[in-house]
Amino acid sequence: MGIVNVTPDSFSDGGQHASVEAAVNHGLELVSQGADILDVGGESTRPFSQAVAADEEWRRVGDVVRQLVERAGVAVSIDTSKSLVAARAIEAGAEIINDVTGLTGDCDMIRVALDTGVGVCAMHMQGTPQSMQVAPTYSDVVAEVHAYLAARREALLAAGIQREKICLDPGIGFGKTHAHNLTLLKHAADFLDLGVPILVGHSRKAFIGMMIDGAIGRPATVAQRDGGSAGAACVLAAQGVQIVRVHAVGMVRSALELFCY
């Protein structure tokens, strides 16, 4: 899954693809590098980010979604927690809702998914983007995230969403410390018994930067974080994780092709 951020304030590439043309060209480039899905988002969910109104979010992503649906030749996912944005994106041809709130942040989101029959990805997050990195605490991060995702799966199934339409994301970087993130990375296989595809979005996140910083003795560049992200993708693939959400698709795809050969 390749990341297409149409935002001015995302943590690693905010503003780089803020115009429709730049975002569409970036998405097409990710497809040429081997992306199977493009995940388009118009609202940053980095720690302490500020929410934007649904109309503004749609203004950012609407034409990008339309053009990528027409031109990319792969599935387009809408990264949103707002049912209005999701519904409009699906009308434009998006096939997946990727919701960091686990489809709990908007009471109409499950209805939109059910009415349209699209795929959904439900993520774990402790708190909100505004609060999630204020002293996140778990007694057992793997067990607690697993229990939450199992409950979300059951809620989605009970609402009528078909199992084959569901994937789950343990939410690395969303209400977790450095140690929590490393533990989830190491134990990603523990989530496979949930019986639906697992998606992990680890790319360029702070815990990867911290590991590289410690190894090289200075702050990691974006390129160095991409290298670490590719390594983490191989760790995830070795455990059977089906979907990785990444910025540097070409680098990760090459690493996975060699690793899985």
FENBEL-V184774 format. One line per field, one symbol per residue. ss: DSSP state (a for helix, b for strand, c for the rest). psi: psi as a letter, one per 20 degrees, with the letter a starting at -180 (. if undefined). burial: I if it has 16 or more other C-alpha atoms within 10 Angstrom, else O. Layout:
BEGIN
ss=???
psi=???
burial=???
END
This chain:
BEGIN
ss=cbbbbccccccccccccccaaaaaaaaaaaaaccccbbbbbccccccccccccaaaaaaaaaaaaaaaaaacccbbbbbcccaaaaaaaaaccccbbbbcccccccccaaaaaaaaccbbbbbcccccccccccccccccaaaaaaaaaaaaaaaaaaacccaaabbbbccccccccaaaaaaaaacaaaaaaaccbbbbcccccaaaaaaaaaaacccccaaaaaaaaaaaaaaaaaccccbbcbccaaaaaaaaaaacc
psi=oqpnomqikqhhkpihlhqggggghgghghghijphqpopqjppkrpjqpqqqghgghhgighggghhghhhjrqpqpnqjphgggghgghiiqippooijkkiipiighgggghijrqqppqppobrhhihjnlppqhngggggggghghgghggghijpqhiiprqpilpinlqrgggghghghkhhiihiijrqpppnipjrhhgghggghhijrpqrghhhhghhgghhhgghhijphppoqgmggggggghgghj.
burial=IIIIIIIIIIIOIOIIIIIIOIIIIIIIIIIOIIIIIIIIIIIIIIIOIOOOOIOOIIOIIIIIIIIIIOOIOIIIIIIIIIIIIIIOIIOIIIIIIIIIIIIIOOOOIIIIIIOOIIIIIIIIIIOIIOOIIOOOOOOOIIOOIIOIIIOIIOOIOOOOIOIOIIIIIIIIIIIIIOOIIIOIIOOIIOIIOOOIIIIIIIIIIIIIIOIIIOOOOOOIOOOIIIIIIIIIIIIIIOIIIOIIIIIIIIIIIOIIOOOOO
END
